[in-house]
Amino acid sequence: MRSKQVGVVLVGVPDITGGGGAERYFVELCQAVGRLGKKCDATLISDVESLSHLASVTPVSDIKQVLALDLDRVGGPARQRFSIAVRLHDIATSGKFDVLHIAMALPRHLLWLLPLRKSRKRCQITLNLNDYRLSRMLSPAGGGESVLQLGATQRASYSAYFRWAPLDGVMSWYEDIAEGLRGRYGARFAPVTVADYCFVDPEKFRPTSKSIPLLVYVARLVPEKRPELFLRSLAVVREIDPEGFARWQYKLFGKGPLEGEVRRLIVELGLSDQVQLDSAPDLSAVFGAASVFVSTQDHENFTSLSMLEAMACANAVVARDVGRTERFVEHGRNGVLVSDHSPHALGAAIHELIGDPVKVRRYGEESRRIVLETHSAENVVAEFEQFWCDGVGRTGRDVP
């Protein structure tokens, strides 16, 4: 049987050295399909500037097939976006691909998607939904702070995707988004699949010497990641047990609009001597040396690549019990899930864990086992191949 030809569309990638887990994930997915795929061949379709940004954080050259879209050097960014949209429209109707999988639901894709609504020549179009903020937008009640964070342009863009884009299948990272789409748009909407697996490279991310007790926090410094909650939790640990607190080192890695606030709070809380804020495009060595990973973000931890990378490096995890975090963290086996989201509760959980070296080591070993046996490249590739081959609608499905 001929392999299904899948183009993974990943354009408009900014500088992601301070984050960009989702973008890295789709590059590594293309690499994994090239190694392990049985039903599909995957080609990364991206523009040259995006490829440059991606190459700064992950080896794009390892992908078996790459289609680079040249930017239109005449005119500004709007002209460049239009030029890429024209190329993607032509690719969708060229017959070279069976499926185009849009990795990020950017507004710019509507420029080439909407004209394909009635096309009988187009390939199948699938979409990944990675934005957990959509769950509130799609909920029956609507409204809420999370919707306001989307912004009017983003809300309008998502509405256009759901109402008019010719989608044959949707892969969502979040169950509540899938439920919202099914509830709002019903059976006429494209089939929605919820991902059960995520993966990282366990050879690159593996434990090394853990001679220095090190606790790490890795996230883009934005409000929904709650870096201030992490810092206030550390202050609680120090208050509970100053000597135990002093035996560990604490490092934050990330960039973002809250960087100034984070630096100010470190000083204000008196944590400057032991808490270090830094950033790095490759954290494999940091995770390899660390023993505990902490997440304080809102809404969801599945599919956090940073968490999974830390788990592959045998880190025990302390995380807020939100979304489907239990897909990564099994409470009492490889980490601690905290349902009370106050600094005191999180600080108490961190203190209990770092005060028990035997438990930290046992949890860390279990974290790596989960990566090797459950959240593996083999399982992710099989899941996406099933989605691309059997989980989408017929080619050329009309959109009412």
C-alpha positions, 0 to 999 in steps of 0.5 A: 500500500502506498504511504500517505503523503502528509505535509506538516505546515509550520510557518510564521515561527518567531524567535522561540529561544525562550519557549516555543515547545509546540513549534519544536514538537512538530519538527520532532514529530516530522523526524519521528515519522521519518524514522518510525512511520509505517503508513505515512511520509511526513514533509515539514512545510515552512518558510525560510525565516521560520526554519532559521528560528526552528534550527536555533532550538532543534536540529531541522536538518534531521528531518527526512523531507523539508519543503522551504517556502521562499519569502517575497522580499518585495514589500513588507510582512503583509506581502510576505504572508500573502505570498506564502498563502498563495504557495500553500493554496497551490500546494493544497491543490497540486496533488502532491500531498494527501493531507496538509496538517496545520500545526498552528491555527494562525489567522494567516492560514485563512487566506488560503483555506477559505478559497478552498471551501468548494474545491474538489481538487484540494487534499485533506486538511487537518488542524492541530488545536494547541491553545487551551484558552479555547476551552472557555471560548467554546464552553456553553457559558462563554466569556471569562478571563481566558477569553479576554486573553485571546483578544478580539482578533484571535477570537474572530480567527478561531470562529472563522476556522470553526465555521468556514475553514474546510477542515477534514479532521482536528487533533486537539491536545485538550479534551475540553476543547474537543467537547466544546467543538462537538457541543457547539458545532455538532455532527456537521463539524470535522471529526475531533481526535484528542491526543493521548500521547506526547514524546521527547527524545530519551537519548538526548534527555537522560539523567546525568550526575545529580550530585548537587540538589537542583530544582528547576522551573521552566516556562515562558514568563507570561501570566498563565504560567504563574512564575510569581506563584512558584517564587512565593511557594519557594518563600514558603519552603524557606519559611518552613525549613530554612536549613532544608531550603538552603541545601538545594539550588533553584533555577528558573528558565524562561523569557517573556513579558513578566521577566522584569516582574520576576526579577523584582519579586526574587529580590523582594522575597529575599531569594536572590542568593539561591534562585537564579533566572536564566534562559537557554535554547537547550536544557538537556544538561540542566534537566539531566542534572536536576532532580525536581521539576515544578510547574505552577501554570494554569489550566493544563500541563499535558502536553508540556514538553518541558515537563516531559523532558524533565521526566525523561531526565529522571526528575520528580514533579510537583505540579498543580492538578489541572487539566489532564496533568495526570497523563504525565504525573501519577500522584504518589508514583512519579510526583505530587499533584496539588489541588490547592493552588495557594503558595502555602499548599505548593510550598508544603508539597515542594518541602515534603518532596525535597526533604526525602531524597529516597522519594525524589530518586524513586519518583525520578526513576518512575518519571523516566519509565513513563517516558520510555514506556508510555509517552514514546515516539512510537505511540505518538507516531501511531496515534498521528498515523491513525488520525491522518489515515482513518480519523479524517473526513473525505477529501474535498468535503464541502463546508456549508 
